Amino acid sequence: MQHHDHDHPEGLASDIGTLLKRRRALLWLAGTASVVSAPLLACGGGHGDSASSSSSSSSKSGPLSSSGSASSTCAVIPEETAGPFPGDGSNSTESGVANALMLAGIDRSDIRSSFGGATGVATGMALTVTLTLVNTNTNCTDLSGYAIYLWHCDGAGRYSMYSPGVTDENYLRGLQVTDSKGQVTFTTVFPGCYPGRMPHMHFEVYRNLATATGATNKIRTSQLAFPVATCQEVYATSGYSASVANLARISFATDNVFSDGTSLQVASVTGSTSAGYAAALTIGVAV
């Protein structure tokens, strides 16, 4: 079953001890056929939405290669909560239903700025994110023509459209169609660490661009994590001061989404604070 994304520090403390994590494992070895409205508070002040998980949800054992070809294990990426700030039409803000997917201009690779009349720009460490979509039903061959919606918080831990101070913005949200290699690449900034969660990004997978209009059409929801050492490097730079303390109080073992394993969700990261970073993750889906 998918996890609940408790973004409230007190809620996390009280709920994490009782959170029951279940996942149905579906492993494919190489060569072997084997919305609910959420309280809309500031980051660190709301509970995540709940949605039903797919029956093809996998265990988190064994990484996928970042190239999109099958490694020793080819597995479906775990289904996770979209959290309380998806902007995919599954919940509302004070202004009404929040659906960035219906805005002209959402189909874009550089997601640092707002669009559709909004003018804000997210600041932070430069980061490119390459996602490779593969089909676990065919030994992790690349999937072209699918749409991936990516969103995450800014360096201060705020989600556009929802968090105080950025409710009129829609930056750090974007949609792209996978190319012939099953890949999309987003230009963005490294997300901050807010209380109660390890640094992460959210994404949803849709069968094509035409169906990427709302959460009811998605075929997978999951989250991407980052190596702790990379987070520490980034948070030592200007603009991430709050993230230093927040990261020190959380770990993958105590995070209520990643505590059951991260091998399919931690991106491979290269780069430096002087040149910026590049992250890559292979996303396995069963289609």
Summary of the structure (lengths in Angstrom):
residues: 287
radius of gyration: 17.4
end to end distance: 18.9
largest distance: 51.8
contacts: 1024
relative contact order: 0.20
helix: 11%
strand: 27%
